[in-house]
């Protein structure tokens, strides 16, 4: 899909009036901030295609026909965890079958063997208080020793909270130690949904919203970029989703430190919530579109194909998302929870997905600086379409 000519406002408004969204197209076209009532109406509306059209307008105003991607690898360095969240299929106690904790040497070797083109390693894991402070510094040093140029995006707010407790030192000092050891930025996980009701029911041992937001605020103040997420499709109400987005947007107004928003669809397999359904494709696309429309101050919306599924991720590029994450190898959090997506995609497959969606692949680094713009193609990465179907 090349860039879309915006449809006449009257047509959009006539359609919006039929699905509880009257006035929304005009607000979006004028660039006005949406409020909680708008967000709720978007969650309740049955016209996901209209939300996609509006989100695409905003996305194209900001990013044109570009679709960013990066070449990255994931390392989930341990699955030891003492939070026992009901939604998680990844956690283990150290004596459980399948429990593991990678040594700094193993992290070093993994990175030595990893895709030499990768510009980012995304390192997140469970939380185990017996791991010493030095361990966290050592795994960062090990990553940089193996690949001095790689950007290390590591540790959710939940891990940072534990690292600070283990260190028994103030957060700013801990952040400086982590930076010196190799930390470059932080991912967006661990926020789940900020509702205290949901937390009490599903993850009472994990920090609450206030602490997550306070940590993010201080981490931004220390000069680190992070991402933000919403885990949806568990037992939260639509109002609770909206409240979560409002809190993210308010913090972003203060700090400007969030680079990207990634809505995370709940995968129920092998979790304490296995009776719940995986959110359907329309719900996944709706979440992308609402993220783009409501979080007007977060520059990027990421289609994380691992959790969206490849066809939905490809559609998302025309409904608000401007970033397809990524080549991703060795991801375990979603695959343990039943994700049926492949474990990684190579660059040629990403290019093909992006081009089929009518977008131009642009390789970025973690901070969204352009590394290579493939507007004019590149025979090394844009071969003639392969005869085999893409994985789904
Ligand atoms: O914090 C855990 C979620 C998050 C499940 O910042 C689950 O670039 C669905 O945050 N079903 C980790 N979700 C992943 C994450 C992330 C992913 C991609 C990119 C970035 C980024 C961040 O995944 C956890 C939790 O909220 N999660 N279990 C599950 N069964």
Boltz pocket constraint, residues with backbone or C-beta under 6 A from the ligand:
constraints:
  - pocket:
      binder: B
      contacts: [[A, 87], [A, 88], [A, 89], [A, 156], [A, 186], [A, 187], [A, 188], [A, 189], [A, 190], [A, 191], [A, 192], [A, 227], [A, 228], [A, 229], [A, 231], [A, 262], [A, 264], [A, 265], [A, 266], [A, 267], [A, 268], [A, 269], [A, 271], [A, 304], [A, 325], [A, 333], [A, 334], [A, 337]]
      max_distance: 6.0
